[in-house]
Amino acid sequence: MGRLRGCRPGPPLHEVETNLEVVRPALSLWPDTPRVEAPPWPQAALELERASREHAPDFDPSRPYVVVQLGATWAPRAWRSERFGAVAASLRDAYDASIVVIGVADDAPLRAGYLAGGGPTESTFFFGTLSIPAVGALLRRASLFLGSDGGMAHLAAACGTPSLVLFGPQNPARFGPRGPGIVVLHRSVECYPCAQVVCVHPENPCVNLTTVEEAVDAAKRLWDSTSSRPGPAAPRT
């Protein structure tokens, strides 16, 4: 399809809006601000409790905690694990928060980089040990989610968890998580948006242009703006 000379395309629709357009003729009401919401799954909290007893007996969900996701489906989407470690250490020191690190089983080697960056050694690690519903139960009580562009960021937003998300190759205006309390950090580069086939800067993917200092500052501002009390966030139901 050609373009009219002198006309510029408008901003891209978010994928939520694109998908809603498919079913719009069947809807009697249209949301002013479309977003995705994930209701609590039955038995998810019990599953999380069982998994915690088995894999992380020292995890105390009554304390405020931050959920940190390492890795990404496509490696150039992932902020460096050592940087997540540095941010986690700063949040632990500033808010006396526990840190819970999640990822799929293949992300387990990233633990070394997280710790090398200063990530608290007492962090709780769940690599491939929680189902999606159990992760949802974990996120609902978290004070903050910190992660890269990926499914867990969208799940955190759908659970109503304040979230700081690091974006690189993809356009956050189209693919970013949506909802209140969501902050996305992103730097546009000459090769953006990316086809996500081959990274032309594999030694330093663009997501890593966001610095630790920027992420710490954004995370603290988000925490301060969404937490009105020192205790853990109330369960989101």
Buried (B, 14 or more C-beta within 10 A) or exposed (E): EEEEEEEEEEEEEBBBBEEBEEEEEEEEEEEEEEBBEBEBBEEBBEBBBEBBEEBBEEBEBEEBBBBBBBBBEBEBBBBBBBBBBBBBBBBBEEBEBBBBBBBBEEBBEBBEBBBEBBBBEEBBBBBEBBEEBBBBBBBBBBBBBBBBBBBBBBBBBBBBBBBBBBBBBBBBEBBBBBBEBBBBBBBEBEEBEBEEEEBEEEEEBBBBBBEBEBBBEBBBEBBEEBBEEEEBBEEBE
